[in-house]
Amino acid sequence: MFENDALPRVFAVPPGVDFPKALVDGIRARSAAFPPENLARMQLIVNTRRMERRVRDLFDQGAPCLLPRLSLLTDLGESVDLAHIPPAIPALRRRLELTQLIAKLLDQQPDLAARSSLFDLSDSLALLIDEMQGEGVSADAVRQLDVSDMSGHWARAQAFIDIADQFISSGDDALDAQARQRRVVENLVASWQKQPPLNPVILAGSTGSRGTTLMLMEAIARLPQGALILPGYDFDQPQYVWESLDNALTSEDHPQYRFQKLLQKLDMSPDQVQPWTDDQAPSPSRNRLVSLALRPAPITDAWMSEGPQLRELDIATRDLTLVEAQSPRAEALAIAMRLRHAAEIGQTAALITPDRMLTRQVSAALDRWNILPDDSAGLPLQLSPPGRFLRHIASLFVRRLDGEALLTLLKHPLCHDGGGRGDHLLFTRELELHIRRHGPPFPDQRSLTAFGEGENLPEPWVRWLVSCFCELHSPSELPLSDWVTRLRSTAELMSNGSSGEAGNLWEKKAGQKAFAVLNELENEAQHGGLISARDFADLLGALLAGEEVRDRDAPHPSIMIWGTLEARVQGADLLILGGLNEGSWPEAASPDPWLNRQMREKAGLLLPERRIGLSAHDFQQAVGAPEVWLTRAVRSEEAETVASRWLNRLTNLLQGLPAQGGPQVLSDMRDRGDQWLRWTEAMEAAHRVQPASRPSPRPPLSARPRRLSITEIKRLIRDPYAIYAKHVLRLKPLDPLVQAPDALLRGIVVHEILEEFVKESVLDVSLLTRENFLKRAEILLAEHVAWPTARTLWLARLERIADDFLQAELMRRSDGGPVAFEATMNLALTPLDFAISGRADRIDRTRHGALRIIDYKTGTPPTKGQQANFDKQLLIEAAIAEQGGVEGFDPISVAQAVFIGMGGTYKEVLAPLDKEPADKVLKELKELISAYLEPEQGFSSRRMVHKDNDTGDYDHLARFGEWDRTTETSPENVT
């Protein structure tokens, strides 16, 4: 097939050419002169399963022929002559073994790293071991590095390197995937040196970025009938640029660096690489432009010398569109609209990006036109229904069961789907309402059983509920196998439901994949040792996150979403390179906790810039396609973004070539993108819902409330809409599902503490002591507050203000004492046919026979000015008392009304009774109420709130946020 040549045989395909198609066309053309069986003797090695499928499909689409022997790089060890090499041990087993060793090391030396970093350290160390084995680097080579300037860090890292050495130096019976692959390649190369194969051997599509692959490529290129076919080779790059790519520290991130490294190994010059086919790139002039733009940093001065020699910039950029959107949403909409246009005109189009958030936004935007793109990435298993279900269950092992966790699982579509799902959802709804209204914050067997009996629910369902969710939390360490068994049995029990019928947990592709993950974990659990519930939940989440599942409906045949890996082996009429921002494309290099760049380079390991270089090569290949979109968002949700270095280089180069019309063609690229952005804005404007106006409903007089509580007068003044929603619409906010130690609970508990403590001391003032006060507080906090941390914090606050409170209480006792607690108050406002009601926390009688009204506040008490204008609670209570509206009391004067603040500090604020006498208060109260009994008076939302960030229970109903306090109200009659 190939002519004899003294040089190694290296061919290449330029950027922009559909590589798999060119590969197949070249093989067919070179095999045409030979008998058909010669093609079947050819061994064709490709680097990914996707490439293998595409090549096979292209052969099937052509004229009938015998197929070459297709194989993957990772399948070379399956040949008979290499069968003595044992299979690689599972990656999960290696990870579990590493985790155990690192855990023991951290137990012995806790200062090495935080325990919470256990799994991150094991993952990172596993990657280092893989890399050392793949590059043929021994642990001794790492130990001998010069670390004189980083002895502290190196001393800590050395302990982990010793762990890595245990695996690297292990025998053939404990080889992991990378070590076995290297051993396979070494044996294969040795056998070829003794007896080279006479049939053609072709390795196609690899760049030689890993040491083992580079070794194989070198060997194949030197075979009598061996050949390499390189993708995206830059034939336009000058010789001096190739020569500059000899230093990994400065050139690793260049797209052609790996090819230069390969050619150096083969003692070849770049001009000795031959085109695989006669096919030209879709735009040779664009390839030349991009090649110059991507020159390595040390020699970008070539822009000054070679830039003026560029020609045909208008042709090079004619099919380039630059979209610089103001937000990720605008970028996604523009991409989606262009993909929709491609679907209409029958054009194959693909979005290429590593940004999964962008792909989800584009898919959501395409859904409005019922276009389902063919997304190669699928869905992460952890986000699939079975993945979420398993993670929720594992979290129950970690923490105490609360209402949120319970109902999250009960409402999950995989819970109780074996039979009787409808009844189950009805019972779950009743349970949710019960938990919201009555609690408890942490449901247990007793409370769930009592709920079932109280609601007369079927006994099998209640038994199932208790057996599934109670007593799952376990603070002790257990063998990993026990955790897996508990997870599987609990998940199946929840899925089957009370009917006992088998559920659908392990059905469909997602369920099958989750089942396979659990099976693998169960098979390797013996290597996991003892593990805590938290570590097990983290391990499960990491395993599920590492898997993907595709279980979609039939996608659109010509609209695709690819990652950069898939784009290497596919072709399309239009390629959209999306998310071209730093940190997205290219992704930021991952930090290495073990070795810095210089140490890695000296040891022979890969540099962090390797991934950036591979991404640069992907970009150079993709940007050479027939039609290309380059898109980015100028701003993210948080801040301005930085354009991708490759896009930045391209735009800067064009901007610096005015003589060739560079600024003009760049402007044309932006104009084409801006046109699509304007179309998306017009589309959004056509479908945009107008923001709501500030509501001020005017219900009929017959529907307006005729009774309010004293505390609601403040709300009527500040936010009348809340009164309308509560009393006219009769809407009540649901209690929170997750009961928390919030301000409301604290106020209730502190009120009860003060009431009981003061009641005890009514007859015996000697009981007013710090010890009695704190003892009473501790008892009631333990009774009403289920959160240990909240109990401790609230008790500490009471301890801090106890002395001030007791001193003030003794002074009050010297001028009388308590005579009523939670006293009922009622007052009819004549002739308005309106009533005011409420309760006073405490009423004292002074030595002169007058009353002192006391209200406890756990927040900040209102100032006198606020009381005079807004918070009129004490003023109204005083007026009601003087009118004889306190149950059990005749009309009597009020000498004092006071708010007692029991927050962070003790504080008393008197009501301004002298400036706001009872007559004035009642007169203003009647004026306020009579105003809202007028037909033309609307109940305006947030009329006079204290602060803009104050929130109300009905703000969402009023659509607050679509308007603000500067918006005029719009009164509207409602029925």
ZAMARGU-4260 file (C-alpha; in steps of 0.2 Angstrom, whole numbers, plus 5000, padded with zeros to 4 digits):
<rodrens>
0) 5000/5000/5000 | 5014/5012/5004 | 5030/5014/4994 | 5047/5010/5003 | 5054/5025/5011
5) 5069/5028/5023 | 5059/5041/5032 | 5045/5037/5044 | 5028/5038/5036 | 5018/5053/5043
10) 5003/5060/5034 | 4991/5074/5039 | 4975/5082/5036 | 4973/5102/5037 | 4961/5110/5049
15) 4943/5112/5044 | 4943/5096/5034 | 4931/5082/5040 | 4945/5070/5047 | 4935/5054/5047
20) 4929/5057/5029 | 4946/5061/5023 | 4953/5046/5032 | 4941/5034/5023 | 4943/5043/5006
25) 4962/5041/5007 | 4961/5023/5012 | 4949/5019/4998 | 4960/5029/4985 | 4976/5020/4990
30) 4968/5003/4990 | 4960/5005/4973 | 4975/4997/4964 | 4976/4982/4976 | 4965/4966/4977
35) 4950/4968/4989 | 4957/4957/5002 | 4972/4968/5005 | 4960/4981/5013 | 4954/4967/5025
40) 4972/4964/5030 | 4975/4982/5035 | 4975/4986/5054 | 4967/5003/5057 | 4970/5010/5075
45) 4959/5025/5080 | 4959/5033/5097 | 4940/5034/5102 | 4925/5024/5101 | 4916/5038/5092
50) 4929/5038/5079 | 4928/5020/5076 | 4909/5021/5074 | 4910/5036/5062 | 4923/5027/5051
55) 4913/5011/5050 | 4898/5022/5045 | 4907/5030/5031 | 4913/5013/5025 | 4895/5007/5025
60) 4890/5022/5015 | 4902/5020/5001 | 4904/5006/4988 | 4904/4988/4995 | 4921/4983/5001
65) 4930/4972/5014 | 4933/4982/5030 | 4950/4985/5038 | 4953/4978/5055 | 4947/4992/5066
70) 4954/4993/5084 | 4956/5006/5098 | 4972/5011/5106 | 4965/5003/5122 | 4961/4987/5114
75) 4978/4982/5108 | 4981/4970/5123 | 4967/4959/5117 | 4978/4951/5104 | 4982/4932/5107
80) 5001/4935/5108 | 4999/4948/5123 | 4986/4937/5133 | 4999/4934/5146 | 4997/4952/5153
85) 4983/4951/5166 | 4968/4962/5165 | 4969/4979/5173 | 4961/4980/5190 | 4945/4991/5191
90) 4948/5009/5193 | 4935/5010/5208 | 4946/4997/5217 | 4961/5007/5215 | 4952/5023/5221
95) 4945/5013/5237 | 4962/5007/5241 | 4970/5024/5239 | 4956/5031/5250 | 4960/5019/5264
100) 4978/5022/5264 | 4976/5041/5264 | 4963/5040/5278 | 4976/5030/5289 | 4989/5043/5285
105) 4978/5057/5289 | 4973/5048/5306 | 4992/5047/5310 | 4996/5064/5304 | 4981/5076/5305
110) 4991/5091/5300 | 4995/5085/5283 | 4977/5089/5276 | 4959/5091/5282 | 4949/5076/5283
115) 4936/5083/5272 | 4948/5083/5258 | 4950/5064/5258 | 4941/5060/5242 | 4949/5075/5233
120) 4966/5069/5238 | 4963/5051/5233 | 4956/5057/5216 | 4971/5068/5213 | 4983/5055/5219
125) 4975/5042/5207 | 4977/5054/5193 | 4995/5057/5197 | 4998/5038/5198 | 4990/5036/5181
130) 5000/5050/5173 | 5017/5043/5181 | 5013/5026/5174 | 5007/5033/5157 | 5023/5043/5155
135) 5034/5030/5162 | 5040/5040/5177 | 5046/5031/5192 | 5043/5037/5210 | 5062/5039/5212
140) 5062/5051/5198 | 5050/5062/5207 | 5059/5060/5224 | 5076/5066/5216 | 5069/5083/5211
145) 5077/5098/5217 | 5065/5104/5231 | 5077/5116/5241 | 5065/5131/5239 | 5049/5122/5244
150) 5055/5110/5258 | 5039/5112/5269 | 5027/5108/5255 | 5037/5094/5249 | 5039/5086/5266
155) 5020/5085/5266 | 5018/5079/5248 | 5032/5066/5251 | 5021/5055/5262 | 5008/5054/5248
160) 5021/5051/5235 | 5026/5036/5245 | 5008/5029/5244 | 5009/5031/5225 | 5025/5022/5225
165) 5016/5006/5233 | 5005/5005/5217 | 5018/5010/5204 | 5030/4997/5210 | 5017/4983/5212
170) 5019/4968/5201 | 5010/4962/5185 | 4995/4956/5195 | 4990/4973/5201 | 4992/4984/5185
175) 4979/4997/5183 | 4973/5003/5166 | 4987/5015/5162 | 5001/5004/5168 | 4994/4989/5158
180) 4992/5000/5143 | 5010/5005/5143 | 5015/4987/5146 | 5005/4981/5131 | 5013/4994/5120
185) 5030/4990/5126 | 5028/4972/5122 | 5020/4976/5106 | 5034/4987/5100 | 5047/4974/5106
190) 5038/4961/5095 | 5037/4972/5080 | 5056/4975/5081 | 5059/4956/5081 | 5046/4953/5067
195) 5038/4968/5059 | 5021/4966/5052 | 5020/4966/5033 | 5002/4972/5032 | 4998/4990/5033
200) 4996/4997/5051 | 4988/5014/5052 | 4986/5025/5067 | 4974/5039/5064 | 4967/5054/5074
205) 4979/5055/5088 | 4990/5069/5093 | 5002/5059/5104 | 4998/5069/5120 | 5001/5055/5131
210) 5018/5046/5133 | 5012/5029/5129 | 5003/5034/5114 | 5018/5044/5108 | 5028/5028/5110
215) 5016/5018/5099 | 5015/5031/5086 | 5034/5032/5084 | 5035/5013/5082 | 5021/5012/5069
220) 5028/5026/5059 | 5044/5016/5057 | 5036/5000/5052 | 5038/4994/5034 | 5020/4997/5030
225) 5016/5008/5045 | 5009/5026/5044 | 5002/5040/5055 | 4988/5051/5050 | 4988/5067/5060
230) 4972/5078/5062 | 4972/5097/5060 | 4990/5099/5055 | 4995/5117/5051 | 5004/5116/5034
235) 5005/5135/5034 | 5016/5136/5049 | 5034/5142/5045 | 5049/5132/5049 | 5056/5145/5062
240) 5039/5143/5071 | 5040/5124/5072 | 5058/5126/5079 | 5052/5138/5093 | 5040/5124/5099
245) 5054/5115/5108 | 5051/5121/5126 | 5036/5113/5135 | 5036/5127/5148 | 5033/5140/5134
250) 5024/5130/5121 | 5013/5117/5129 | 4998/5127/5126 | 5001/5129/5107 | 4989/5118/5096
255) 5004/5111/5086 | 5016/5108/5100 | 5012/5089/5101 | 5016/5087/5082 | 5033/5095/5084
260) 5037/5084/5099 | 5032/5069/5088 | 5042/5074/5073 | 5057/5077/5084 | 5056/5059/5091
265) 5055/5053/5072 | 5070/5064/5067 | 5058/5073/5054 | 5056/5090/5049 | 5038/5098/5048
270) 5039/5100/5029 | 5042/5081/5027 | 5024/5078/5033 | 5013/5074/5017 | 4995/5078/5014
275) 4984/5062/5016 | 4973/5067/5002 | 4972/5080/4989 | 4957/5088/4998 | 4959/5106/5002
280) 4953/5115/5018 | 4936/5124/5016 | 4945/5140/5018 | 4964/5140/5015 | 4965/5159/5018
285) 4956/5157/5035 | 4968/5143/5040 | 4983/5155/5036 | 4975/5169/5046 | 4971/5158/5061
290) 4989/5150/5060 | 4997/5167/5062 | 4985/5172/5076 | 4989/5157/5086 | 5008/5159/5085
295) 5016/5155/5102 | 5018/5170/5114 | 5038/5172/5112 | 5036/5175/5093 | 5020/5185/5091
300) 5031/5199/5084 | 5028/5189/5068 | 5012/5198/5067 | 5022/5214/5062 | 5032/5205/5048
305) 5020/5192/5042 | 5004/5201/5045 | 5006/5213/5030 | 5008/5198/5019 | 4991/5191/5022
310) 4979/5192/5008 | 4961/5189/5005 | 4955/5193/5022 | 4938/5196/5016 | 4937/5179/5009
315) 4944/5172/5025 | 4931/5179/5036 | 4917/5179/5024 | 4909/5164/5033 | 4914/5169/5050
320) 4901/5177/5062 | 4906/5185/5079 | 4892/5186/5092 | 4896/5196/5107 | 4881/5195/5118
325) 4877/5205/5133 | 4872/5190/5144 | 4873/5171/5143 | 4854/5171/5140 | 4856/5182/5125
330) 4870/5171/5118 | 4860/5156/5120 | 4845/5163/5111 | 4855/5169/5096 | 4863/5152/5095
335) 4846/5144/5096 | 4839/5155/5083 | 4853/5151/5071 | 4851/5132/5074 | 4832/5134/5070
340) 4836/5143/5054 | 4848/5129/5050 | 4834/5116/5053 | 4823/5126/5041 | 4835/5126/5027
345) 4841/5108/5029 | 4858/5113/5034 | 4868/5102/5046 | 4873/5112/5061 | 4882/5109/5078
350) 4885/5119/5093 | 4903/5115/5100 | 4906/5120/5118 | 4913/5113/5134 | 4901/5125/5144
355) 4886/5113/5149 | 4876/5128/5156 | 4876/5136/5139 | 4870/5119/5131 | 4856/5118/5143
360) 4851/5136/5139 | 4851/5133/5120 | 4841/5116/5122 | 4828/5126/5132 | 4827/5139/5119
365) 4825/5127/5105 | 4811/5118/5114 | 4800/5133/5110 | 4801/5127/5092 | 4799/5109/5097
370) 4817/5105/5091 | 4826/5092/5101 | 4845/5093/5097 | 4856/5078/5097 | 4866/5081/5113
375) 4881/5070/5113 | 4884/5073/5131 | 4868/5066/5138 | 4863/5069/5156 | 4875/5066/5171
380) 4868/5051/5180 | 4868/5061/5197 | 4855/5072/5189 | 4844/5058/5182 | 4829/5053/5193
385) 4837/5037/5199 | 4853/5047/5203 | 4844/5060/5213 | 4834/5047/5222 | 4849/5037/5228
390) 4858/5053/5233 | 4843/5059/5243 | 4842/5042/5252 | 4861/5042/5256 | 4859/5059/5264
395) 4847/5051/5276 | 4861/5041/5283 | 4871/5057/5286 | 4859/5068/5296 | 4843/5067/5306
400) 4827/5066/5296 | 4818/5082/5294 | 4802/5087/5285 | 4811/5093/5269 | 4821/5077/5267
405) 4805/5066/5271 | 4794/5075/5258 | 4807/5077/5245 | 4808/5058/5244 | 4789/5055/5246
410) 4786/5066/5231 | 4800/5059/5220 | 4792/5050/5205 | 4802/5034/5209 | 4795/5033/5227
415) 4780/5021/5229 | 4778/5019/5210 | 4775/5000/5211 | 4757/5002/5214 | 4744/5014/5222
420) 4754/5029/5217 | 4738/5040/5217 | 4733/5036/5235 | 4751/5038/5240 | 4752/5056/5234
425) 4735/5060/5243 | 4742/5054/5259 | 4758/5063/5256 | 4749/5079/5254 | 4740/5077/5270
430) 4757/5073/5279 | 4764/5089/5272 | 4750/5100/5278 | 4751/5091/5295 | 4770/5094/5296
435) 4768/5113/5291 | 4755/5116/5303 | 4760/5105/5318 | 4777/5099/5315 | 4788/5091/5322
440) 4803/5098/5314 | 4811/5081/5315 | 4798/5067/5311 | 4801/5050/5320 | 4792/5034/5322
445) 4781/5040/5336 | 4775/5056/5327 | 4772/5047/5310 | 4762/5033/5318 | 4752/5046/5328
450) 4749/5056/5312 | 4743/5040/5303 | 4731/5035/5317 | 4724/5053/5318 | 4720/5054/5300
455) 4714/5036/5299 | 4726/5032/5285 | 4728/5014/5279 | 4739/5004/5291 | 4750/4996/5277
460) 4755/5013/5271 | 4759/5020/5288 | 4770/5004/5292 | 4779/5007/5275 | 4782/5025/5279
465) 4789/5021/5296 | 4800/5006/5290 | 4807/5017/5275 | 4812/5033/5284 | 4814/5030/5303
470) 4831/5025/5311 | 4841/5027/5295 | 4853/5040/5302 | 4869/5031/5308 | 4884/5041/5316
475) 4895/5026/5317 | 4907/5019/5304 | 4902/5004/5295 | 4910/4993/5281 | 4907/5000/5264
480) 4898/4984/5259 | 4885/4987/5273 | 4882/5004/5267 | 4879/4998/5249 | 4867/4985/5255
485) 4857/4997/5266 | 4856/5009/5251 | 4850/4996/5239 | 4837/4988/5251 | 4830/5005/5257
490) 4829/5012/5239 | 4820/4996/5233 | 4808/4997/5248 | 4804/5015/5245 | 4801/5012/5226
495) 4790/4997/5228 | 4779/5005/5240 | 4766/4998/5253 | 4758/4988/5240 | 4774/4977/5238
500) 4774/4978/5219 | 4790/4980/5210 | 4794/4998/5206 | 4803/5006/5191 | 4819/5011/5200
505) 4830/5000/5189 | 4821/5003/5173 | 4826/5013/5158 | 4843/5018/5154 | 4846/5029/5169
510) 4840/5015/5181 | 4851/5002/5172 | 4866/5013/5173 | 4863/5017/5192 | 4860/4998/5195
515) 4877/4995/5186 | 4886/5008/5197 | 4879/5000/5213 | 4884/4983/5207 | 4902/4988/5204
520) 4903/4997/5220 | 4896/4981/5229 | 4909/4970/5220 | 4923/4981/5225 | 4917/4986/5243
525) 4928/4974/5251 | 4942/4986/5247 | 4934/5001/5255 | 4935/4996/5273 | 4926/5005/5287
530) 4918/5022/5281 | 4907/5035/5289 | 4890/5040/5282 | 4896/5056/5276 | 4910/5048/5267
535) 4899/5036/5259 | 4887/5049/5253 | 4902/5059/5245 | 4908/5043/5237 | 4891/5039/5230
540) 4889/5057/5223 | 4906/5056/5215 | 4903/5039/5207 | 4886/5045/5200 | 4893/5061/5194
545) 4906/5052/5184 | 4893/5043/5173 | 4882/5050/5159 | 4866/5043/5152 | 4856/5046/5136
550) 4838/5042/5137 | 4830/5054/5126 | 4817/5054/5112 | 4822/5054/5094 | 4832/5070/5092
555) 4833/5081/5076 | 4844/5073/5063 | 4853/5089/5058 | 4855/5099/5074 | 4868/5093/5086
560) 4877/5098/5102 | 4894/5092/5104 | 4908/5093/5116 | 4926/5097/5110 | 4930/5078/5110
565) 4915/5073/5099 | 4918/5088/5087 | 4935/5080/5082 | 4927/5065/5073 | 4911/5074/5066
570) 4908/5086/5052 | 4894/5099/5049 | 4890/5113/5037 | 4889/5125/5051 | 4899/5125/5067
575) 4895/5136/5082 | 4909/5138/5094 | 4901/5144/5109 | 4906/5150/5126 | 4923/5157/5120
580) 4928/5165/5137 | 4943/5162/5148 | 4938/5149/5161 | 4926/5141/5149 | 4935/5138/5133
585) 4949/5135/5137 | 4945/5129/5154 | 4956/5135/5168 | 4971/5123/5172 | 4967/5112/5188
590) 4978/5115/5202 | 4991/5102/5206 | 4993/5099/5225 | 5009/5088/5222 | 5021/5096/5209
595) 5023/5113/5201 | 5026/5116/5183 | 5045/5116/5184 | 5045/5099/5194 | 5033/5091/5182
600) 5043/5096/5167 | 5060/5090/5175 | 5051/5073/5180 | 5044/5070/5163 | 5026/5073/5167
605) 5013/5082/5158 | 5011/5101/5161 | 4994/5109/5166 | 4994/5118/5150 | 4992/5101/5141
610) 4973/5103/5141 | 4974/5121/5135 | 4985/5115/5121 | 4972/5101/5116 | 4958/5114/5117
615) 4968/5126/5106 | 4970/5111/5093 | 4951/5108/5094 | 4948/5127/5091 | 4960/5127/5076
620) 4952/5112/5068 | 4934/5119/5071 | 4937/5136/5066 | 4942/5130/5048 | 4925/5123/5045
625) 4915/5129/5030 | 4904/5141/5040 | 4908/5146/5058 | 4900/5156/5072 | 4911/5162/5086
630) 4900/5167/5101 | 4903/5173/5119 | 4894/5183/5133 | 4902/5199/5137 | 4895/5198/5155
635) 4890/5183/5166 | 4878/5184/5180 | 4892/5190/5192 | 4904/5201/5182 | 4912/5205/5165
640) 4920/5191/5156 | 4937/5189/5147 | 4937/5184/5129 | 4945/5167/5125 | 4964/5170/5121
645) 4961/5163/5104 | 4947/5174/5100 | 4956/5189/5107 | 4972/5185/5097 | 4961/5184/5081
650) 4952/5200/5084 | 4968/5209/5089 | 4977/5203/5073 | 4963/5209/5062 | 4962/5225/5071
655) 4981/5228/5067 | 4979/5225/5048 | 4971/5241/5042 | 4980/5240/5025 | 4972/5224/5021
660) 4955/5229/5028 | 4957/5219/5044 | 4946/5232/5055 | 4933/5232/5041 | 4931/5213/5040
665) 4931/5212/5059 | 4917/5225/5059 | 4908/5215/5046 | 4909/5199/5057 | 4902/5209/5072
670) 4888/5216/5061 | 4882/5199/5056 | 4882/5194/5074 | 4873/5210/5080 | 4860/5207/5067
675) 4855/5190/5075 | 4856/5198/5092 | 4843/5211/5086 | 4832/5198/5080 | 4832/5189/5096
680) 4829/5205/5105 | 4814/5208/5094 | 4808/5190/5097 | 4809/5193/5116 | 4800/5209/5115
685) 4786/5202/5106 | 4783/5188/5119 | 4788/5199/5134 | 4775/5200/5147 | 4772/5218/5153
690) 4777/5221/5171 | 4763/5222/5184 | 4758/5239/5191 | 4757/5242/5209 | 4741/5235/5215
695) 4728/5245/5225 | 4712/5234/5225 | 4695/5241/5230 | 4684/5227/5236 | 4666/5230/5239
700) 4661/5237/5256 | 4652/5221/5261 | 4669/5211/5258 | 4680/5222/5268 | 4685/5217/5286
705) 4675/5223/5301 | 4687/5217/5314 | 4706/5218/5315 | 4718/5214/5329 | 4728/5228/5337
710) 4745/5222/5329 | 4736/5222/5312 | 4734/5241/5313 | 4752/5243/5310 | 4751/5232/5294
715) 4735/5242/5288 | 4746/5258/5289 | 4762/5251/5281 | 4755/5238/5269 | 4736/5238/5267
720) 4737/5225/5253 | 4742/5212/5266 | 4726/5216/5275 | 4716/5214/5259 | 4724/5197/5255
725) 4722/5190/5272 | 4704/5196/5276 | 4696/5199/5259 | 4704/5185/5249 | 4706/5175/5265
730) 4723/5169/5260 | 4735/5162/5273 | 4754/5159/5270 | 4759/5141/5272 | 4770/5137/5287
735) 4787/5133/5281 | 4791/5115/5277 | 4808/5116/5285 | 4804/5122/5303 | 4819/5132/5309
740) 4823/5141/5325 | 4818/5158/5317 | 4813/5174/5325 | 4795/5169/5327 | 4799/5153/5337
745) 4811/5163/5348 | 4798/5176/5352 | 4786/5163/5357 | 4798/5154/5368 | 4805/5170/5376
750) 4787/5176/5380 | 4783/5160/5388 | 4799/5160/5398 | 4796/5178/5404 | 4777/5175/5408
755) 4781/5159/5419 | 4796/5167/5428 | 4786/5182/5432 | 4771/5172/5437 | 4781/5162/5450
760) 4787/5178/5458 | 4771/5187/5460 | 4769/5182/5478 | 4787/5180/5482 | 4799/5193/5476
765) 4814/5183/5482 | 4812/5171/5467 | 4817/5185/5456 | 4835/5178/5455 | 4847/5175/5440
770) 4848/5156/5445 | 4829/5154/5444 | 4827/5164/5428 | 4840/5154/5419 | 4834/5138/5426
775) 4816/5142/5419 | 4824/5147/5403 | 4834/5131/5401 | 4818/5120/5405 | 4807/5129/5392
780) 4820/5130/5379 | 4823/5111/5380 | 4804/5108/5379 | 4801/5119/5364 | 4817/5121/5354
785) 4823/5105/5345 | 4839/5112/5339 | 4854/5111/5351 | 4864/5125/5343 | 4849/5137/5344
790) 4846/5132/5362 | 4863/5136/5367 | 4864/5153/5358 | 4847/5159/5364 | 4851/5154/5382
795) 4868/5163/5380 | 4858/5179/5375 | 4847/5177/5390 | 4862/5175/5401 | 4869/5191/5394
800) 4854/5202/5398 | 4847/5193/5414 | 4855/5205/5426 | 4848/5220/5417 | 4831/5212/5416
805) 4831/5207/5434 | 4837/5224/5440 | 4823/5233/5430 | 4810/5220/5436 | 4814/5224/5454
810) 4812/5242/5451 | 4795/5239/5443 | 4790/5229/5458 | 4794/5243/5470 | 4780/5253/5461
815) 4767/5239/5460 | 4766/5221/5452 | 4758/5211/5439 | 4739/5208/5439 | 4736/5200/5422
820) 4745/5190/5408 | 4739/5188/5391 | 4724/5200/5395 | 4710/5200/5382 | 4706/5217/5374
825) 4691/5222/5364 | 4684/5239/5358 | 4670/5243/5347 | 4672/5258/5336 | 4656/5267/5335
830) 4647/5272/5324 | 4659/5262/5312 | 4653/5245/5315 | 4671/5240/5318 | 4680/5231/5332
835) 4698/5230/5338 | 4704/5215/5348 | 4720/5209/5355 | 4730/5203/5370 | 4742/5212/5381
840) 4757/5202/5386 | 4757/5209/5404 | 4747/5222/5414 | 4754/5229/5430 | 4745/5239/5443
845) 4755/5253/5451 | 4755/5259/5469 | 4743/5273/5464 | 4730/5261/5456 | 4734/5265/5438
850) 4740/5252/5425 | 4756/5249/5417 | 4755/5239/5400 | 4770/5229/5395 | 4774/5221/5379
855) 4790/5210/5376 | 4800/5211/5360 | 4814/5199/5355 | 4818/5211/5341 | 4821/5229/5341
860) 4807/5239/5350 | 4800/5253/5340 | 4805/5271/5344 | 4793/5284/5350 | 4792/5292/5333
865) 4788/5275/5325 | 4775/5272/5338 | 4767/5289/5335 | 4765/5286/5317 | 4765/5268/5313
870) 4767/5255/5327 | 4753/5261/5338 | 4751/5244/5347 | 4754/5251/5365 | 4745/5267/5361
875) 4729/5258/5356 | 4731/5246/5370 | 4732/5260/5383 | 4717/5269/5374 | 4707/5252/5375
880) 4711/5250/5394 | 4705/5268/5398 | 4689/5264/5388 | 4686/5249/5399 | 4690/5236/5385
885) 4701/5225/5395 | 4693/5209/5401 | 4691/5209/5420 | 4695/5228/5422 | 4684/5243/5423
890) 4689/5259/5414 | 4705/5265/5422 | 4719/5276/5418 | 4736/5270/5411 | 4751/5278/5419
895) 4764/5269/5408 | 4766/5258/5393 | 4782/5251/5388 | 4791/5239/5376 | 4804/5228/5384
900) 4817/5223/5371 | 4825/5206/5375 | 4836/5205/5360 | 4855/5206/5360 | 4854/5219/5374
905) 4841/5224/5386 | 4831/5239/5381 | 4815/5248/5387 | 4806/5260/5376 | 4791/5270/5383
910) 4775/5274/5373 | 4773/5293/5371 | 4757/5293/5381 | 4759/5311/5385 | 4760/5317/5367
915) 4748/5304/5361 | 4733/5303/5373 | 4719/5291/5372 | 4707/5303/5364 | 4719/5307/5350
920) 4723/5289/5347 | 4705/5284/5346 | 4701/5299/5334 | 4715/5295/5322 | 4711/5276/5323
925) 4693/5280/5318 | 4699/5291/5304 | 4710/5277/5298 | 4697/5264/5298 | 4683/5275/5291
930) 4695/5279/5276 | 4696/5260/5272 | 4677/5259/5273 | 4675/5271/5259 | 4672/5263/5242
935) 4686/5273/5233 | 4699/5269/5245 | 4711/5255/5239 | 4722/5243/5249 | 4739/5249/5241
940) 4753/5237/5242 | 4768/5242/5252 | 4761/5259/5255 | 4773/5265/5269 | 4785/5251/5273
945) 4800/5255/5284 | 4814/5249/5273 | 4814/5244/5254 | 4821/5227/5259 | 4807/5223/5271
950) 4797/5208/5265 | 4779/5203/5267 | 4769/5187/5266 | 4760/5193/5251 | 4773/5202/5241
955) 4773/5189/5228 | 4755/5190/5225 | 4757/5209/5223 | 4771/5205/5210 | 4783/5216/5220
960) 4799/5216/5210 | 4790/5220/5194 | 4787/5237/5202 | 4796/5247/5216 | 4791/5260/5228
965) 4793/5274/5215 | 4779/5266/5205 | 4762/5275/5206 | 4747/5264/5212 | 4733/5259/5201
970) 4717/5258/5210 | 4705/5244/5203 | 4688/5239/5208 | 4687/5220/5212 | 4672/5209/5215
</rodrens>
